[in-house]
């Protein structure tokens, strides 16, 4: 994972010192429930995601590094061996019975330690128009370490959202590239008749929790039409687009929009990507000053210094805030926008991880409360094609108190 090489900045070297910690993924969430649902641990962090590739099937994609596994050997004459088992348990949310479990076994032999990236996939059975919970368990059979991920899959008939991505030939989870790089896409359904357009779509941050003006229409601008080069095995090659979206249009009036993110997404890798998320805790004038500043590094550094009583506290505030932005990108990014711009991302960045999460059909509730208290803040999210916060004027006081705590350096759950 590539990180920013921080340039010279203000004399306090605030960003240079903090940026390393802001980009680090070593963190501990307060809630066991939240950790099971969303956490990615630094020491053992294999990843999984699910994409439908056929009306009755989906792939579970797994990625991990061999350095995360424990290699053992029987004696000095034998090679080092690592073994990992991946179990995918599929449960239909509308049904009570437990679903089927599919297992995938990885075995590797090495003469000496290496740091290889391993990617693989295996299929699971799903049906159209149903919601599933896919629990993926990674088990290092040598060290007995276990990591679980819960993935929620909504299947749609003839949906074209599912695809593989490569950047410069390397498999990626997102279309995250920079000018000059080669982008390869492999949709699971035919797109030969599609018209490909590069678009610039307005992807605004989520409205505030108490905002009642949600019917805003985001603008879109067509930049150019392209003709991708079709390669072997259904891959389509294009140069990294200048717009932030690729829009495919079909004769049936159906469209498919593929978001394009900055190169290092989901990580915060430069001062430009540090500026936009500050929209949640800045005034309009402050945010405009940050956006149009000729020295953005100095402007961002000054903002955090002004929020804290001293440099040490400023470093902690900045580190925690951007760590939450990265985590929101990991947990909540979808085909609509970056994770921090989503409703759950808004709440996560401002309030942090909840004390607990309860999911029921069509709903997800985040609970924020002090230890052993019987009351506290509850954030209700409604599930659909897009997870949305059930906004209420009741959130106004809590939101402003939370923003004030950031701006005065008094956030307690850093």
BELWO-V893702 format. One record per backbone hydrogen bond with DSSP energy under -1.0 kcal/mol. NH is the residue of the N-H (numbers start at 1). CO is the residue of the C=O. E is the energy in kcal/mol with one decimal. If there is no record, write none. Layout:
# BELWO-V893702
nh: (NH | NH)
co: (CO | CO)
e: (E | E)
This chain:
# BELWO-V893702
nh: (13 | 17 | 18 | 19 | 22 | 23 | 27 | 35 | 36 | 37 | 38 | 39 | 47 | 49 | 51 | 53 | 54 | 57 | 58 | 59 | 60 | 61 | 62 | 63 | 64 | 66 | 68 | 69 | 72 | 78 | 80 | 81 | 82 | 84 | 85 | 86 | 87 | 88 | 89 | 90 | 91 | 93 | 95 | 102 | 104 | 106 | 108 | 110 | 118 | 120 | 122 | 124 | 126 | 132 | 133 | 134 | 135 | 136 | 137 | 138 | 139 | 140 | 141 | 144 | 147 | 149 | 151 | 153 | 155 | 159 | 164 | 166 | 167 | 168 | 170 | 172 | 176 | 177 | 181 | 183 | 184 | 185 | 186 | 188 | 194 | 195 | 197 | 198 | 199 | 200 | 202 | 211 | 214 | 221 | 223 | 224 | 226 | 229 | 231 | 235 | 236 | 237 | 238 | 240 | 245 | 246 | 247 | 248 | 249 | 250 | 253 | 256 | 258 | 260 | 261 | 265 | 267 | 275 | 276 | 278 | 279 | 280 | 281 | 287 | 288 | 289 | 290 | 291 | 292 | 299 | 300 | 301 | 302 | 303 | 304 | 305 | 306 | 314 | 315 | 316 | 317 | 318 | 319 | 320 | 321 | 322 | 323 | 324 | 325 | 326 | 327 | 328 | 329 | 330 | 331 | 332 | 333 | 334 | 341 | 342 | 346 | 347 | 348 | 349 | 350 | 351 | 352 | 355 | 356 | 358 | 360 | 363 | 364 | 365 | 366 | 367 | 368 | 373 | 377 | 379 | 381 | 382 | 383 | 388 | 390 | 391 | 392 | 395 | 396 | 399 | 400 | 401 | 402 | 403 | 404 | 405 | 406 | 407 | 408 | 409 | 410)
co: (10 | 13 | 14 | 15 | 18 | 19 | 25 | 31 | 32 | 33 | 34 | 35 | 63 | 61 | 59 | 57 | 57 | 54 | 124 | 51 | 122 | 49 | 120 | 47 | 118 | 116 | 65 | 66 | 81 | 75 | 110 | 72 | 108 | 106 | 139 | 104 | 137 | 102 | 135 | 100 | 133 | 131 | 92 | 88 | 86 | 84 | 82 | 80 | 64 | 62 | 60 | 58 | 56 | 153 | 91 | 151 | 89 | 149 | 87 | 147 | 85 | 145 | 83 | 140 | 138 | 136 | 134 | 132 | 130 | 156 | 186 | 184 | 170 | 182 | 167 | 165 | 174 | 261 | 178 | 238 | 166 | 236 | 164 | 162 | 191 | 249 | 247 | 224 | 245 | 221 | 219 | 208 | 212 | 200 | 198 | 198 | 196 | 237 | 235 | 232 | 185 | 229 | 183 | 181 | 199 | 258 | 197 | 256 | 195 | 254 | 250 | 248 | 246 | 244 | 175 | 262 | 264 | 271 | 272 | 275 | 276 | 277 | 278 | 283 | 284 | 285 | 286 | 287 | 288 | 295 | 296 | 297 | 298 | 299 | 300 | 301 | 302 | 310 | 311 | 312 | 313 | 314 | 315 | 316 | 317 | 318 | 319 | 320 | 321 | 322 | 323 | 324 | 325 | 326 | 327 | 328 | 329 | 337 | 338 | 339 | 342 | 343 | 344 | 345 | 346 | 347 | 348 | 367 | 367 | 365 | 363 | 360 | 381 | 358 | 379 | 356 | 377 | 370 | 368 | 366 | 364 | 388 | 362 | 382 | 380 | 389 | 209 | 392 | 393 | 395 | 396 | 397 | 398 | 399 | 400 | 401 | 402 | 403 | 404 | 406 | 405)
e: (-2.4 | -1.9 | -2.4 | -3.0 | -2.7 | -2.0 | -1.0 | -2.2 | -2.3 | -1.5 | -2.8 | -1.1 | -2.9 | -1.7 | -2.0 | -1.3 | -1.6 | -1.7 | -2.1 | -2.9 | -3.1 | -3.2 | -2.7 | -2.3 | -2.1 | -2.7 | -1.6 | -1.4 | -2.3 | -1.5 | -2.5 | -3.2 | -2.6 | -2.8 | -2.5 | -3.5 | -2.4 | -3.0 | -2.7 | -2.7 | -2.3 | -2.2 | -1.6 | -2.5 | -2.5 | -3.5 | -2.5 | -2.7 | -3.3 | -2.2 | -1.5 | -2.8 | -1.1 | -2.9 | -2.9 | -3.4 | -2.6 | -3.0 | -2.8 | -3.4 | -2.5 | -2.5 | -1.9 | -2.7 | -2.3 | -2.3 | -2.5 | -2.4 | -2.3 | -1.4 | -1.8 | -2.2 | -2.5 | -2.8 | -2.0 | -2.3 | -1.6 | -1.5 | -2.2 | -3.1 | -2.7 | -2.5 | -2.1 | -1.8 | -1.7 | -2.3 | -2.4 | -3.5 | -2.5 | -2.6 | -2.8 | -2.2 | -1.0 | -1.7 | -3.1 | -1.3 | -2.4 | -2.3 | -3.6 | -1.2 | -3.0 | -3.0 | -2.6 | -2.6 | -1.6 | -2.4 | -3.1 | -3.0 | -2.0 | -2.2 | -1.8 | -2.2 | -3.1 | -2.8 | -3.2 | -1.8 | -2.4 | -1.2 | -1.1 | -1.6 | -1.9 | -1.2 | -1.4 | -2.5 | -2.3 | -2.1 | -2.1 | -2.7 | -2.3 | -2.1 | -3.0 | -2.3 | -2.6 | -2.1 | -2.0 | -2.2 | -2.1 | -1.9 | -2.3 | -1.7 | -2.5 | -2.6 | -2.6 | -2.3 | -2.6 | -2.2 | -1.6 | -2.0 | -1.7 | -2.2 | -2.4 | -2.7 | -2.1 | -2.1 | -2.7 | -2.7 | -1.1 | -1.6 | -1.3 | -1.3 | -2.5 | -1.9 | -2.8 | -2.8 | -1.9 | -2.8 | -1.8 | -2.8 | -1.1 | -2.2 | -2.3 | -2.6 | -2.3 | -2.7 | -2.8 | -2.5 | -3.2 | -2.0 | -2.0 | -2.8 | -3.1 | -3.5 | -1.5 | -2.4 | -3.3 | -1.6 | -1.4 | -1.6 | -1.6 | -2.6 | -2.3 | -2.2 | -2.1 | -2.7 | -2.4 | -1.7 | -1.5 | -2.5 | -1.5 | -1.2 | -2.9)
